[in-house]
Amino acid sequence: MNITDLLLGKENNSALQQLAEKLGVSEAQARAIVAEVTPSLSRGMQRRAQDKEDNFGGLFDALSNGNHARYVEKPDLLGRQETVDDGNAILGHIFGSKEVSRNVAKQTAQSTGIASTLIKKALPIVATMVMGSLGKSIFGGGSAPSAQQGGGLLTSLLDSDRDGSMIDDVLGMAFKMAFR
């Protein structure tokens, strides 16, 4: 299971309804936004995980210490300004610039037919949902998927050569870090 499937799964129906309410769109449109935006967020996280300056440490720290699972456990938090602020910080960390976020919004608007202004409003909320779902899946809590599933999500982020194993990739990152 990938992160998009997890976000669109039954256990996140309340979060998707909350996103739809916040944006003033239908639940089907909220689902379309999540389906289109999440792969870009995943790719950004993969790049950050492979960044030799940041390595996996920053992403892992954010997942383990950020208490992001609260966003999927308590979907009513998605409508709050603090969630948007946290989401914008996540986007800054993942994408590195607002220009990338704007491009993601523009591309998503073209593929969904939903206004880019709404996509821009959705991006920080979806970013918190992604971090929340990943954190919950990997570190547990509530009705989280199994540890194996969480590991699969983590593997999909860190498996840069797509061989099905993140071990060689993590060891390579550690080797690069040790010999910089």
N, C-alpha and C positions, 0 to 999 in steps of 0.2 A: 504494500500500500504506500502511495506517495502522499506528500503533504496536502496536495489539492484534494485528493480523495478523502483524506481525513477531515479537512475543513468543510467539505460538502456533505459529510456523513450525517446520519440521524442524530448523533450526540451533539451536533452543533446547530441544530434547527433553531434553537432560541437565539443563538448568536447571529445567525443569518437573518432572522426576523428583526432583531435589534438593529442590524446594519441597514436593512431595508427601511425601517422607520426613521433612522437618523438621516438617511439620504432622501427620503420621500419617494422611494421607488418601490416596485413590486418585489416580492421575495425572489421571483424568477430572475429579475434584473440584478438583484444583489448576488444571486448565485452566479450569474454570468460574469459579473465584475470579479468575484473571487476566483472563478475558474480561469479568467484571463490574466489577472494580476499575479497570482501566486507563483506561476512558473518563473516570472521575472524576479520575484523576491527570492526564490530558491536559487536561481543562478547567481544572484548577487551574494547570497550567503555562501555559496560554493566558492566564489572568487575570494571572499573575505577569509574563508577557512584555509585557502591555499596561499594567501598573502604571506610572504616570508617575513614581513615586518610584524604583522599581527599574529600570524599563524593561527592555530585553532584556539589558542588561549582566550582571546577576546570573545569569540563566539560562545565557547563553552562557559566562560564566566557569566556572560549575559544570560545564557539559558539556565544556569544553576543558581544564580544569585538575583536575577531580575524579578522573581515572583510574577512572571507573566502568565502562569497558569490561571491566575485569578480572572483573566479576561474571558476564558472559555468556561470556567466554572461558574462565574457570575456575569452572564451576558449583559445585565443592566449597566455594568461599568463601561461598556463600549460607547455609550452615548455621552460620556463625561469628557470635559475638557482635558483632565489629567491623562486620560487614555490617548487622546489625540496628541498631546504633548509628548507622551512616551512613544507613541507611534512615529512621530516626526523624528525623534532621537534615533529610533531603530532604523528608519529610512536613511538618515544621515550616515549611520554606521554601515549599513548594507550597501547603499549606492554611492556614498561619498559626495554627492552634489544634488542640488535641487533640479538641475538640468536633466539628470537621469530620470528622476521621478516624473518630471514633465513629459519626457519622451514616452515613458511607460503609460502615462495617462492618455497621451495622444494616440498611441498605438491601440490601447484598449478601447478608446472611444471609436476608433475606426472599425475595429472588429466587432464591437457590440452594438453600435449605434446609440450608445448612452453618452450624454454630454461629458466632455473632458473635465468640466468644472466639478461634476459629481464624482468622477473617477479620482480627481485630486483630493476630494474630501474623503473618499473611501480608502485611499492608499494607507494613511497612518493607522486606520482602524484594522484593515486587513493585516498590516504588519504586526500589530499586537496579537491578532488572532493566530498568525503563523508562529510567532515566538511562544505564545501560550500553548498552542497545540504541540509544538515540538518539546517544550519543557515538560508538559504534562505526560507526553508519551515516553520521553526518555527517563524522567525522574520519578514518574508515578504520581499517584494521588487521585482521589475521587474515582471516576469511572474510566480511568485512562486505559488505553490499549495495553497489551502485554509488553513486557520489557523487550521481547524479541521484535515486536513491531516498532517500538521506539528505536531500537538499535538499527532496524532497517531504514528508518527515516534519517538517522544520523549517518549511516553508511551512504545513503544517496547523496548527502551533502558533501561528504569527504572523499568519496571514491572518484578521484579526478580522472583516472584512466578507464573507468567503467568496466573493471574486471570482476565486479561483485564483491570485492574485499577492500575495506578501507585501511587495513593493516599496513600494506606496503606504502600507501600514500601518507599515513600518519608517521610512519618510520622515516620516510623521505623528508617530511617537514621537520621532524626532530633532528635529522642529520644535518639539514641545511642550517637550522638554528644553531646547532652546536659548532659549526665550522664557518660562521660568518665573520 
